[in-house]
Amino acid sequence: MARPRTLSDDELLDRIDAALSARIAQATPGSWSLHDVGPAVGMSPAGLLKRFGSKDGLLHALARRWIARIPTAPAGEQPLDELRAYVAASFGAPSDAAAVYALGEVL
C-alpha cells in the first residue's frame, strides 16, 4: 500500500519554485537535477520522479502554474502600474548576474 501524500501538489511546487529561485539568487552555475532539488524540498529524487514522471514533467507543472498566475485583465484603473508590479514581483532578480543566469536557464 502506498504512503499517503503529506504535501499537496501546490505545496510541493511552492517548495520547488523556492528552491530553484534560491539557486538563481545565489547565481549557482550550471544546470540542476532532481538530486539538487529533492533535498531542498524534502523529497528524494525518486519521489519527485514518481510524482512528476520526469524532470520535464516537473518543469511542465511549474510552467502551467506560472501561466495560470498571469493576470487576464487589469484589476484597477492603473493597468500599466499593475503590469509593472506583476513583472517585478514575478520575475525580479536580486542582481544582474542572477537575471542573466535565469534567462539562460529559461532558454
C-alpha positions in Angstrom: 0.0 0.0 0.0 1.3 3.5 -0.9 2.1 6.0 1.7 -0.4 9.0 1.8 1.0 12.2 0.4 2.0 14.7 3.0 2.2 17.6 0.6 -0.3 18.8 -1.9 1.0 19.4 -5.5 0.6 23.2 -4.8 2.7 23.0 -1.6 5.3 20.9 -3.4 5.5 23.2 -6.4 5.9 26.1 -3.9 8.9 24.4 -2.4 10.4 23.5 -5.8 9.9 27.1 -7.1 11.6 28.4 -3.9 14.5 26.0 -4.3 15.0 26.9 -7.9 14.7 30.7 -7.1 17.3 30.3 -4.4 19.7 28.7 -6.9 19.2 31.7 -9.2 19.6 34.2 -6.3 22.9 32.6 -5.5 23.9 32.6 -9.2 24.7 28.9 -8.9 26.3 28.0 -12.2 25.3 25.0 -14.3 22.1 23.1 -14.8 20.2 21.5 -11.9 19.0 18.0 -11.4 16.3 16.3 -9.3 19.2 15.4 -6.9 19.7 19.1 -6.3 16.0 20.0 -5.8 14.9 16.9 -3.9 16.6 17.5 -0.6 15.7 21.2 -0.7 12.0 20.3 -0.9 12.1 17.4 1.5 11.7 14.6 -1.1 14.0 12.1 -2.7 14.7 12.4 -6.4 12.8 9.1 -6.8 9.8 10.6 -5.1 9.9 13.6 -7.5 10.1 11.2 -10.4 7.1 9.2 -9.1 5.1 12.4 -8.6 6.0 14.2 -11.9 7.3 11.4 -14.2 10.5 13.2 -15.2 12.4 16.5 -14.8 10.5 17.7 -17.9 7.2 16.8 -16.2 8.2 18.8 -13.2 9.1 21.8 -15.4 5.7 21.4 -17.2 3.9 21.5 -13.9 5.8 24.7 -12.9 5.1 26.3 -16.3 1.4 25.5 -16.1 1.3 27.0 -12.7 3.2 30.2 -13.7 0.9 30.6 -16.7 -2.2 30.2 -14.6 -0.9 33.1 -12.3 -0.7 35.6 -15.2 -3.5 38.2 -14.8 -6.0 38.1 -17.6 -7.2 41.7 -17.1 -6.4 44.8 -15.0 -7.8 44.8 -11.5 -7.9 48.6 -11.2 -7.6 51.8 -13.1 -3.8 51.8 -13.4 -3.1 48.8 -15.7 0.5 49.9 -16.5 1.4 50.1 -12.9 -0.3 46.8 -12.2 1.7 45.2 -15.0 5.0 46.7 -13.8 4.3 45.4 -10.2 3.4 42.0 -11.5 6.6 41.7 -13.6 8.7 43.0 -10.7 7.2 40.5 -8.2 7.2 37.5 -10.6 10.4 38.0 -12.5 12.5 40.4 -10.5 16.1 39.2 -9.9 18.3 40.2 -6.9 21.2 41.1 -9.2 22.0 41.5 -12.9 24.0 38.2 -12.7 21.0 36.3 -11.4 18.8 37.8 -14.1 21.3 36.7 -16.8 21.6 33.2 -15.3 17.8 32.9 -15.0 17.4 33.9 -18.7 20.0 31.2 -19.6 18.0 28.6 -17.7 14.8 29.5 -19.4 16.4 29.3 -22.9 
